[in-house]
Amino acid sequence: MAFCTQCGTELRTDEVHTCLAKQQSVAVPVASTASAATVSTPAPSAAPMLNNAREQLSKVDKHKILNLLKNPMSALQLRGDSDLLYGIMGIAVSLIGFVLWAWAFKHQLIKAMIGQLSSMFGGADQYDQTYRSASDSMSIVGHSLILSIVSTLVLLVAVFFIGNKLGTQRLHWKDALVKLGGLQLVTGAALLITTLLMLVTMKFSFVLLFTVLTASLMLTLYAGIEMFRLSRERAVWFIGSTVLIQIVAILLVFNSFGNEMVSSLRDMF
């Protein structure tokens, strides 16, 4: 009769012996290793939003941005899976440019009106107090932000849905957002120039603003025709319906706060 020298179990000729001592000696280190790994593994920490923003901005290709400014139609080559940042950036720059123009217009308007009544002010302190009071009573900047957001979003959404409906080429919403958003980058740059011009002359700034907005609308419509491969017959319906939706959206926004703007101007006077 034979016995195992490790665990002492009787060995039989017709059975395969499995040593219990070896199993225990192997199982214990594995368990301890697993527990050690579990204990030593640190919990993942959430990265700060600022670091994420810097990381995203570091991926921006300056040459691609310059190309979008020189040749806006190159935005049609952007792809939703890799160039989403440029589409969002174009929309953001366009909104910021319009809001800055509204702020410059508000500043120049108050300055001009106070200048007409300069004889009523006794000094610089009275002038500053009147400027602050007039600025607080006029909510042009906030309303302009709402107007720019609504008009931009309505335009992009209308071009996407109507273009996909009438065109021969279908696009995913992310691809359409990147392409149409990238087109807005040159609009934002032009609006920044319009803002600087407002600080010099209001008349030419208004003329340039009207030109920029009209050109931006035409560029967006033309890009939509190219993106969705619209035929000539359907392109007319595409342009007409998109412009109509844009006008209705702008009128609704103006109607919501137009009376408030008129009342604030009357109170300021």
Helices and strands as residue ranges (DSSP letters): E 2-3, E 10-11, H 20-40, H 49-58, H 62-70, G 72-77, H 84-116, G 118-120, H 124-137, H 140-166, H 173-198, H 202-227, H 232-268
